[in-house]
Amino acid sequence: FPAVAAPLGPRVCTLATSTDIGLISALQLEERCKVADDSIAGPRIWAFSDVSDVIDPGQEQMLIVDPSSFDSFAVYFRDEAGNWSGRRYGPEIATENWRAGMRFALPIDTGGMPVTEMAVSFDRPQLSANISHLAIENAADTETSHYYTSLFYAIFIGVLLLPMVYNTAFFIILREEFTLWHMAMVTGALGYVLCSGGFIHFLFPAMPLSLRWSLNLWSITLAISSAAMFFRSFIEPDKLSPVIRQGLAMSAVVIPVVTLIITLAGDQLRPVAQNLFLLSFLPVMTFITLGVVQSLRRGSRGARFIFIACCALIVSMTERVLRGMDLYEGPVWLDFIVYATLAFEMIVTALGIADRMMIIRRQRDSARESEAAYEKLSRTDYLTGLNNRRAIVAAFDEATGSFGARGFALLDLDHFKTINDDHGHDVGDRALQAVAAIMRDWSNISAGRIGGEEFVALIHSVDPTDTAERLCKAIRETVHKAVPELNDPVTVSIGLVSILPGQTFTQAHRAADRCLYQAKEKGRDCVVSEWKAPRIGTAQQAA
């Protein structure tokens, strides 16, 4: 983390000149410089500071500089004799000497001689922090700080990578839009950490400083705009008003538009670019705040996670915006608060996503179960639990396949109207249920009730006639025992026919109904069968 350093920002005197003004000419204008003025409104910004009490020629020390983009950088020292020495560097000096934590370190070489004053200049600096964050630090402290700060960033990057993994998994499973926006938000946060912390130079040592600066801006833009869209898609549909949803979408567009303008405008907007960029965050922050309040009042479960995640982040981001606009000065370690709150926000929103995913999963599972239950109800006779007419017709179509049924039996309970008249419909219903229970237990038939006291049995056994006769007997001997109110056995008449190739359910039903009529004419409680076993050999001879 930041080492103990001697800050120069509060004591420097700044001066804006054109880029053709060198050190000697700038010294002649030194009386015009302003103390504690961080303005960067000028092609070349000079900063002069008394360093006689902070630079020790007997120690290895570093000049700590903010690495935001600039065209060139110069540093000069004046010794006790009044002689100046130093040189100008290109922007690559920052990439070659970067240190973790938004800074680069330049060794101070005074030749072992005491120095009294330092002058630095930046050509077209992007941030006033180039001046305000100037500091002198012991070399050993710089390297120690670099090590521990690098460790902090590595842990932070690891924390950000975890949501990427499970968001990808969640999206593959449930295809929810908000997981994509959260991934975009995490991607922007990763880009911001890599660029602002300097790790991008570890991965790409030759990357120009200006490109790193642009990537830093666009990473922040991606993170904050995606945060608005994530909030918009994550909160339940009925918990946010259309006005706030529209406001979130529009405010998410403002930041990339401002970033594009700043990027294309170049030096024309450079002095105010930082303030414009930070101000573009305000609409998103405003609509997210309003959205959280509204959705919480409407009982949103997801908003609870957003509220917990955003409280600390909004406070730290507001502080960062105010400090970035030079409305006040704060210690450098405040930048790490932003990272900590950002990590906290990512973790909590990730937990919110996991919670929402579980809810969505349960809702979808419940919907599938309801659909399956509805489908079952639509194919089931409500009284007996057997297949209804629709289902038995479908079963008939399936049964007539290569492994299908061999016989079609139509069953009708004898004198069933008398049972209803003498004992009531409740007893009649129980009699139907008892018949259904017998048919359901037989593994070699597919049974269904097609209306009133009429049943259909698709028989799969080798000898359907024998099966039908045994079924007739089982009903006679069993049903009246299952319904104590019935003193006499309940009998059934059965008509049985073969199932012919290409035959429809209606055709088979009509043929079986003729046999059933004959069974009634014969005195009921019997089977009339026209089923014939197929004679394959004879059929082949005839052919």
Summary of the structure (lengths in Angstrom):
residues: 543
radius of gyration: 42.8
end to end distance: 96.4
largest distance: 137.4
contacts: 1772
relative contact order: 0.07
helix: 57%
strand: 16%
